[in-house]
Amino acid sequence: MSMIAAIPSPSSNRLGPFTAYGLMIATGVVLGVWLARNRWRDRGGDPEDISTIALWAVPAGLIGARLYHVITDNQLYFREGKNPWEAFAIWNGGLGIPGGIVVGVGVGLFVAYKKGLRLPPGLDTVAPALPLAQAIGRLGNWFNQELYGRPTELPWGLQISCRVRESTEYNCNAYPADTTFQPTFLYESLWNLALVGLLLWLDKKRVIRPGRLFAVYIGGYFLGRLWVESLRSDSANLIFGLRVNIWTSVLAIAGAILVLLIGGVRRRPGDSDEPYRDGHRFVPPEASPEIEAEQQTPAAAPDASPEPASDDHRRDAEQT
């Protein structure tokens, strides 16, 4: 029964000419940008603002994610018998989401500020888009047969090939070939999709102060990452007996709670979702010519010169 109900792993990590890992990440990015563009437009902003930011933030996020992985899992690349050049083989997997958030969002905020965008509404705009991209990107770990959890007899256990398990403590000499493992990639993916729904619902209610939705995303994502991380079986560096990513999750959750407590959560009378700092309004191309002219043409100044007097007024003046 266990074998019938188990989740099989793909026999290949390629989809046609592409690596499935890269394709899943690219698909997640495209859908995340699509969602953020629509949300920014609904706030009165130009969707092209999001595309411009993504051109800088996405590559920066990938670099940050890879750096975080290489630093926190340096034993995979810089110990005896390892090939340091593998640190650049991003297509083989190995992206640390915490590093991607820090660097990608940091670069995105810088670009948004230079473009004159207000940062709190911008953060709220991308808050649901990030876990959507992460949920789809996690499917790449399934194709790579990586980041699985400990052995389990649950009916949704994940099958991992003996070839992949060969150099681990769960190799097929120690554990039978039909052993199944916790599908931690699936847990995190489903958690992220649920987080997307929660963030969209909270934003629709308009009860949270601008910018705080992003703090909810940070706290929510790392809360899920905390319990998923405790199920994983891959090797990782430890600090005081705990995986590095567990410490990172605890710090991120504490930071999110601190932001919510200090700044307050519920909206105040002066809070605004206005997308631009200078107060200008984006006019969509489909707007009528009258609205566009009204937005782009300044109102004419009133004529201060006196109107010429009529003939009756001049005769009255002469008679007096």
Backbone torsions as a table, in degrees:
resi	resn	phi	psi	omega
1	MET	NA	-39.0	-179.1
2	SER	-59.9	-42.0	-178.2
3	MET	-68.6	-36.5	-178.6
4	ILE	-67.6	-39.8	-174.9
5	ALA	-87.7	-10.2	-174.4
6	ALA	-67.6	157.0	174.5
7	ILE	-87.0	119.8	179.0
8	PRO	-78.1	152.1	173.5
9	SER	-96.2	145.8	179.5
10	PRO	-60.6	146.9	179.6
11	SER	-77.5	-16.9	179.8
12	SER	-137.6	150.9	177.1
13	ASN	-99.6	23.4	179.5
14	ARG	-122.6	147.8	172.3
15	LEU	-123.3	97.1	-173.7
16	GLY	66.0	-131.6	-178.9
17	PRO	-81.6	-2.6	-174.0
18	PHE	-107.2	150.8	168.6
19	THR	-75.0	135.2	-178.0
20	ALA	-63.1	-34.4	179.9
21	TYR	-59.8	-50.2	179.3
22	GLY	-65.5	-36.5	-179.1
23	LEU	-66.9	-39.1	178.3
24	MET	-65.4	-41.4	178.3
25	ILE	-64.2	-44.1	179.8
26	ALA	-63.0	-41.4	178.5
27	THR	-63.4	-42.0	177.8
28	GLY	-61.9	-41.3	179.3
29	VAL	-63.5	-45.3	-178.2
30	VAL	-61.2	-46.7	-179.1
31	LEU	-69.3	-35.8	177.0
32	GLY	-63.8	-44.1	177.5
33	VAL	-64.4	-39.6	178.1
34	TRP	-59.4	-45.7	-179.8
35	LEU	-64.9	-43.9	-179.2
36	ALA	-64.7	-38.5	177.5
37	ARG	-60.1	-46.3	-179.3
38	ASN	-64.7	-39.0	-179.3
39	ARG	-69.7	-36.8	178.6
40	TRP	-68.5	-39.0	176.9
41	ARG	-63.0	-40.6	179.3
42	ASP	-63.8	-23.7	177.5
43	ARG	-86.8	0.0	179.1
44	GLY	96.7	12.2	-178.9
45	GLY	-99.9	168.8	178.2
46	ASP	-83.9	120.0	-179.4
47	PRO	-56.9	-26.4	179.9
48	GLU	-66.0	-21.5	174.1
49	ASP	-58.0	-43.1	-178.6
50	ILE	-66.5	-41.2	179.4
51	SER	-62.9	-40.9	178.9
52	THR	-64.1	-44.4	178.7
53	ILE	-62.3	-41.4	-177.9
54	ALA	-63.3	-33.1	179.4
55	LEU	-59.8	-28.7	178.7
56	TRP	-98.0	-41.0	-172.3
57	ALA	-73.3	-36.8	-176.8
58	VAL	-65.8	-51.8	176.6
59	PRO	-60.4	-38.8	178.5
60	ALA	-63.4	-39.6	178.8
61	GLY	-64.7	-39.8	177.8
62	LEU	-64.2	-41.3	177.9
63	ILE	-64.0	-45.2	179.1
64	GLY	-63.0	-39.2	179.9
65	ALA	-65.9	-40.8	179.3
66	ARG	-68.0	-42.2	178.8
67	LEU	-60.7	-43.4	179.7
68	TYR	-61.1	-43.2	179.9
69	HIS	-63.9	-46.4	-177.5
70	VAL	-64.8	-38.1	-179.3
71	ILE	-70.8	-45.7	-175.1
72	THR	-80.7	-21.0	176.8
73	ASP	-120.5	43.8	-175.3
74	ASN	-61.9	-21.6	-179.5
75	GLN	-64.6	-17.5	-179.9
76	LEU	-78.6	-14.1	-172.9
77	TYR	-128.0	-27.6	-168.6
78	PHE	-121.1	24.5	174.6
79	ARG	-111.8	168.0	-176.2
80	GLU	-56.2	132.2	-179.7
81	GLY	89.1	-5.9	-179.9
82	LYS	-99.9	155.2	179.5
83	ASN	-101.8	109.8	-177.7
84	PRO	-59.1	-27.8	-179.0
85	TRP	-67.0	-17.9	177.0
86	GLU	-64.9	-16.1	177.7
87	ALA	-62.3	-20.9	179.8
88	PHE	-95.3	-5.3	-176.6
89	ALA	-83.2	69.7	-174.5
90	ILE	-65.6	-24.6	-179.0
91	TRP	-69.0	-15.9	177.6
92	ASN	-86.4	4.1	-178.8
93	GLY	98.4	168.2	179.2
94	GLY	109.2	69.5	174.9
95	LEU	-126.5	125.0	178.2
96	GLY	-93.3	108.4	-175.0
97	ILE	-56.3	-39.4	178.8
98	PRO	-55.8	-42.1	178.4
99	GLY	-66.7	-36.5	178.2
100	GLY	-65.6	-38.6	178.8
101	ILE	-64.8	-48.3	-176.1
102	VAL	-62.0	-52.1	-175.1
103	VAL	-75.4	-45.3	-178.1
104	GLY	-63.8	-47.1	179.7
105	VAL	-68.2	-37.1	178.2
106	GLY	-60.6	-46.9	178.0
107	VAL	-65.6	-40.5	178.7
108	GLY	-61.1	-41.1	177.8
109	LEU	-64.1	-39.3	179.2
110	PHE	-63.0	-46.6	179.8
111	VAL	-64.0	-41.4	179.9
112	ALA	-62.5	-41.3	179.5
113	TYR	-64.1	-42.0	180.0
114	LYS	-65.4	-26.8	179.9
115	LYS	-86.2	-3.1	178.5
116	GLY	87.0	17.0	179.5
117	LEU	-84.7	146.5	173.5
118	ARG	-78.6	129.1	-170.6
119	LEU	-72.5	-41.1	-179.9
120	PRO	-58.1	-48.5	176.3
121	PRO	-63.8	-31.6	178.2
122	GLY	-65.2	-42.3	178.2
123	LEU	-63.9	-41.4	178.2
124	ASP	-63.6	-34.5	-179.0
125	THR	-63.0	-44.2	-175.2
126	VAL	-87.7	-9.7	-175.2
127	ALA	-54.4	-49.3	179.1
128	PRO	-76.8	-22.2	-176.9
129	ALA	-69.5	-33.2	-177.9
130	LEU	-67.2	-50.7	177.6
131	PRO	-65.7	-26.1	174.9
132	LEU	-64.1	-47.0	178.0
133	ALA	-62.8	-39.3	-179.4
134	GLN	-66.6	-39.2	-179.1
135	ALA	-61.1	-41.8	-179.5
136	ILE	-75.2	-40.0	179.6
137	GLY	-60.8	-32.2	-179.9
138	ARG	-62.1	-23.2	178.1
139	LEU	-63.7	-23.5	176.3
140	GLY	-62.5	-31.6	176.7
141	ASN	-66.2	-30.2	177.1
142	TRP	-65.0	-45.8	179.9
143	PHE	-64.8	-34.7	179.5
144	ASN	-82.0	-6.5	-176.4
145	GLN	52.9	54.0	-177.8
146	GLU	-132.5	163.7	176.2
147	LEU	58.7	36.4	175.2
148	TYR	-87.1	165.8	-176.0
149	GLY	-94.2	-162.5	-178.5
150	ARG	-76.1	165.2	178.9
151	PRO	-57.5	144.6	-179.4
152	THR	-148.0	155.7	173.9
153	GLU	-107.4	12.0	177.2
154	LEU	-63.2	146.9	-177.0
155	PRO	-63.0	-19.5	177.5
156	TRP	-101.1	24.5	176.6
157	GLY	-60.0	153.9	-174.8
158	LEU	-102.3	130.3	175.5
159	GLN	-81.6	133.8	176.9
160	ILE	-126.2	131.4	-174.9
161	SER	-68.2	153.6	178.6
162	CYS	-62.1	-32.3	178.7
163	ARG	-59.9	-43.5	-178.9
164	VAL	-72.1	-35.1	-176.3
165	ARG	-82.8	-3.4	-170.2
166	GLU	-55.3	-42.7	-175.0
167	SER	-96.3	15.1	-178.6
168	THR	-112.1	170.8	177.9
169	GLU	-70.1	-11.2	179.7
170	TYR	-101.9	28.0	-179.8
171	ASN	-62.7	164.9	-172.4
172	CYS	-73.4	-8.1	171.6
173	ASN	-78.3	-33.4	-179.6
174	ALA	-89.8	-32.0	-178.9
175	TYR	-129.4	140.8	-178.9
176	PRO	-57.4	156.8	-178.5
177	ALA	-63.3	-26.8	-178.1
178	ASP	-90.8	12.5	176.5
179	THR	-64.0	138.9	177.5
180	THR	-114.0	158.0	-171.7
181	PHE	-129.4	159.4	177.5
182	GLN	-61.6	124.0	179.1
183	PRO	-81.1	73.4	-173.7
184	THR	-63.1	-28.0	176.3
185	PHE	-61.5	-38.9	-179.1
186	LEU	-70.9	-40.4	177.9
187	TYR	-58.6	-47.1	-177.8
188	GLU	-68.3	-37.7	179.1
189	SER	-62.9	-47.0	179.6
190	LEU	-66.0	-38.2	177.3
191	TRP	-60.3	-42.6	-179.2
192	ASN	-65.9	-39.0	178.1
193	LEU	-64.9	-39.9	176.5
194	ALA	-64.1	-37.1	178.6
195	LEU	-65.8	-37.7	175.5
196	VAL	-57.4	-47.6	179.6
197	GLY	-61.6	-42.1	179.4
198	LEU	-63.0	-44.6	-178.0
199	LEU	-65.9	-41.0	178.2
200	LEU	-64.7	-38.3	179.2
201	TRP	-67.3	-45.5	178.8
202	LEU	-62.0	-41.1	-179.0
203	ASP	-66.4	-36.6	179.0
204	LYS	-65.2	-33.0	179.7
205	LYS	-70.0	-23.3	-179.4
206	ARG	54.5	46.0	179.5
207	VAL	-110.6	-11.2	-177.1
208	ILE	-101.0	140.9	-179.9
209	ARG	-61.5	147.8	178.4
210	PRO	-55.5	134.9	-179.9
211	GLY	92.1	-20.7	-177.1
212	ARG	-79.0	-19.3	178.6
213	LEU	-63.3	-32.8	178.4
214	PHE	-67.5	-36.9	176.2
215	ALA	-64.5	-36.6	176.6
216	VAL	-64.3	-40.3	176.4
217	TYR	-59.8	-47.2	-179.0
218	ILE	-60.9	-49.8	179.6
219	GLY	-62.3	-42.1	-178.2
220	GLY	-68.0	-43.1	-179.4
221	TYR	-64.3	-48.1	-175.2
222	PHE	-74.0	-20.5	171.6
223	LEU	-65.2	-44.0	176.5
224	GLY	-67.7	-39.7	179.8
225	ARG	-63.0	-31.0	-178.1
226	LEU	-61.8	-48.5	-177.9
227	TRP	-78.8	-30.7	176.4
228	VAL	-66.6	-40.7	-179.9
229	GLU	-60.7	-34.4	-179.1
230	SER	-69.4	-14.5	179.7
231	LEU	-96.3	-13.8	-173.5
232	ARG	-72.1	152.7	-176.1
233	SER	-116.8	-6.0	-178.9
234	ASP	-69.3	156.1	-179.2
235	SER	-68.1	144.9	180.0
236	ALA	-155.7	152.3	175.0
237	ASN	-70.0	147.4	-177.3
238	LEU	-117.2	147.0	171.3
239	ILE	-125.3	116.9	-175.4
240	PHE	52.8	40.2	175.1
241	GLY	82.9	-1.3	-179.8
242	LEU	-115.9	146.8	178.4
243	ARG	-60.3	147.0	-178.2
244	VAL	-56.4	-41.6	-177.0
245	ASN	-67.9	-23.1	174.4
246	ILE	-69.5	-43.5	175.9
247	TRP	-62.1	-42.5	178.5
248	THR	-60.2	-42.5	-179.8
249	SER	-64.2	-42.8	179.9
250	VAL	-61.9	-44.7	-179.8
251	LEU	-65.1	-40.5	-180.0
252	ALA	-65.9	-41.8	178.2
253	ILE	-63.3	-43.5	178.6
254	ALA	-62.6	-40.8	178.2
255	GLY	-64.0	-41.3	179.2
256	ALA	-64.2	-42.9	178.3
257	ILE	-62.8	-40.8	179.9
258	LEU	-61.8	-43.8	178.6
259	VAL	-60.7	-44.1	-178.9
260	LEU	-66.7	-36.6	-179.5
261	LEU	-73.1	-43.3	-176.5
262	ILE	-70.0	-47.9	-175.7
263	GLY	-85.5	-11.5	-175.9
264	GLY	83.7	155.7	-176.2
265	VAL	-107.7	-47.7	-174.2
266	ARG	-74.4	144.9	-179.0
267	ARG	-62.1	149.9	176.8
268	ARG	-116.0	163.2	-175.7
269	PRO	-55.4	-34.7	-176.2
270	GLY	-86.9	-1.7	-177.5
271	ASP	-68.7	142.5	-176.7
272	SER	-140.3	147.2	174.4
273	ASP	-101.3	14.7	178.4
274	GLU	-53.7	126.8	-172.3
275	PRO	-78.6	-20.8	-173.0
276	TYR	-118.0	146.1	-178.5
277	ARG	-70.6	-36.9	-176.1
278	ASP	-84.9	0.4	175.3
279	GLY	82.3	0.6	180.0
280	HIS	-71.3	156.9	-175.9
281	ARG	-112.5	134.3	176.4
282	PHE	-77.4	130.4	177.7
283	VAL	-105.5	112.6	-179.3
284	PRO	-64.0	152.8	-177.8
285	PRO	-58.6	-29.2	-177.4
286	GLU	-80.5	-1.4	179.9
287	ALA	-66.1	152.5	-178.6
288	SER	-68.1	153.0	179.4
289	PRO	-57.4	-33.3	-179.4
290	GLU	-64.2	-44.5	179.9
291	ILE	-65.1	-41.6	-179.2
292	GLU	-63.7	-42.4	179.5
293	ALA	-65.0	-38.3	179.8
294	GLU	-63.8	-37.0	-177.8
295	GLN	-76.6	-33.1	-171.9
296	GLN	-97.7	-21.6	-176.7
297	THR	-104.2	121.3	179.5
298	PRO	-67.9	147.5	179.9
299	ALA	-64.8	140.1	-179.4
300	ALA	-68.5	139.9	179.7
301	ALA	-71.0	143.2	-179.7
302	PRO	-64.2	141.2	-179.4
303	ASP	-75.8	118.8	-176.4
304	ALA	-85.4	-11.4	-176.8
305	SER	-73.0	142.3	-178.9
306	PRO	-70.9	146.7	176.8
307	GLU	-70.2	145.5	178.0
308	PRO	-62.4	140.9	-177.8
309	ALA	-70.8	146.3	179.4
310	SER	-78.6	168.2	-179.9
311	ASP	-62.5	-38.6	-179.9
312	ASP	-62.9	-40.6	179.7
313	HIS	-65.2	-37.6	-179.3
314	ARG	-68.4	-39.9	-179.4
315	ARG	-65.0	-41.8	179.5
316	ASP	-60.1	-39.0	-179.5
317	ALA	-67.4	-39.1	180.0
318	GLU	-66.2	-38.1	-176.6
319	GLN	-70.2	-26.8	179.1
320	THR	-83.4	NA	NA
